[in-house]
């Protein structure tokens, strides 16, 4: 028996999953570039590579550690976000990593994503205002 969900259900190919596989320690650069282009967040999974080419140090085989960055985005934003990742990171350099996307046909649980994005924008504006100092914050004057 198939469960039916009504809250937050979308039956559309309106989303894509961007996947970036990078060397361990470099996922923060990928996430930062994606956020700069409009992504709201990412999931990072740790793993290790299994390529035919293993590095050897003093006769000991070393398997490279990797981080897999998963970013769910609207289909219309995919190209812009991927381009930003490629431009701001070394993903495209040989042996540095890979970035690709997969179509997502169905998504559950995004009902609060718009509210989260609005709160994130509000927090970012408040942090920028604090960084500029009190003279940058405009206050409204009310008549008494």
LINWO-V833264 format. One line per field, one symbol per residue. ss: DSSP state (a for helix, b for strand, c for the rest). psi: psi as a letter, one per 30 degrees, with the letter a starting at -180 (. if undefined). burial: b if it has 24 or more other ideal C-beta (glycine too) atoms within 12 Angstrom, else e. Layout:
ss=???
psi=???
burial=???
//
This chain:
ss=cccccccccbccccbbbbbbbbbcccaaaaaaaaaaccccccbbbbbbccccccbbbccbbbccbbbbbbbbbbaaaaaaaaaaaaaaccccccccbbbbbbbbccbcccccaaaaaaaaaaaaaaaaaaaacaaacccccccc
psi=kkkkkejgkkilhflljkkkjlkkfgeeeeeeeeefffkfalkkkkaklhlfjkkkjhgkkkkkklkkkkjklkeffeeeeeeeeeeflhefkkfeakkllkkkfkkkggegeeeeeeeeeeeeeeeeeeeflfffkkkkkkk.
burial=eeeeeeeeeeeeeebbbbbbbbbeebbebbbebbbebbbbebebeeeebeeeeeeeeeeeeeebebbbbbbbbbbebbeebbebbbebbebeeeeebbbebeebeebeebeeeeeeeeeeeeeeeeeeeeeeeeeeeeeeeeee
//
